[in-house]
Amino acid sequence: MNVSNATVALCQHCGRPIGGVATCLGGLPYHPECTHGPSYPTHYEMTRTPTTTWPSTLTEDDVRRIVREELAHNA
């Protein structure tokens, strides 16, 4: 941390100010990307929303229709 500016932590790897979340190693602050690198997987991923929605309850006729369609598709 820069002594002259004690309000902003500076990354001990790159020297840039840390404006968000800091990773502390040995009591010294680092950017998360400076400790793991740019290709480190994030803890969140964008999720796709399904394009097809199923009815809340399937009837016997629905199941038979689906099975017929799948059999015809794979034949």
WOCOR-V924332 format. One record per backbone hydrogen bond with DSSP energy under -1.0 kcal/mol. CO is the residue of the C=O (numbers start at 1). NH is the residue of the N-H. E is the energy in kcal/mol with one decimal. If there is no record, write none. Layout:
co | nh | e
CO | NH | E
CO | NH | E
//
This chain:
co | nh | e
5 | 8 | -1.0
9 | 18 | -3.2
11 | 15 | -1.4
16 | 11 | -3.0
23 | 30 | -1.8
25 | 28 | -1.4
28 | 25 | -2.4
29 | 12 | -2.1
30 | 23 | -3.1
31 | 35 | -1.1
32 | 36 | -1.5
33 | 37 | -1.8
37 | 40 | -1.3
59 | 63 | -2.1
60 | 64 | -2.3
61 | 65 | -2.5
62 | 66 | -2.5
63 | 67 | -2.5
64 | 68 | -2.5
65 | 69 | -2.5
66 | 70 | -2.4
67 | 71 | -2.6
68 | 72 | -2.4
69 | 73 | -2.2
70 | 74 | -2.2
//
